[in-house]
Amino acid sequence: MQKKSIKNLKVNCDRCGKQFEIKKLKTKWMDENVQRTYFVCPYCNQEYTSFYADERVRKNIKEIEKLQKRYDEIAQQNKEIMQELRQKYEGSKL
């Protein structure tokens, strides 16, 4: 399973109406704990907030990444097992 990404997503600017691809997400510290992640219209410089994150959110994101890695490992194992089983039960038919 691949990570979904906001990068390279096409959006329309609410201010100038032009379509653009989000090339890069920017971050800005709002205070000592909260970080704002956003992108900017390259035509009129309108800023759009993607999300705010504090220590709790960052911790959860790290946990999700670990779980995603484990999920990918298990999915790969299943793929290999299924190929083995197909070969075992259908290999002689080929």
C-alpha positions, 0 to 999 in steps of 0.5 A: 500500500502506498502513502497518499500524498498531497504533493502533486495534487492539482487545486484551484486557487480560491483567490485568483482562480488559477489551477496549480499543482502543490509542489511543496508543503511548507511548515511554520511554527505557530508557538513552541509546540504547534506547527502549521503545514500549508501550501501557497498558490504560485500565482497570487501567494494565497496560503492554504493550511493543510493541517496543524500538528502538536506533539500528540499529532506528531506522535500519532503520525510516527505510530501510523508510519510504524503500523504502515511499515508492518502492514506492508511487511505482512502484505508482502509475506501474504503475496509470497505465500499465495504465490507459493500456494498457486504454484503448488496447486496449479503448477502442474497444470501449466 
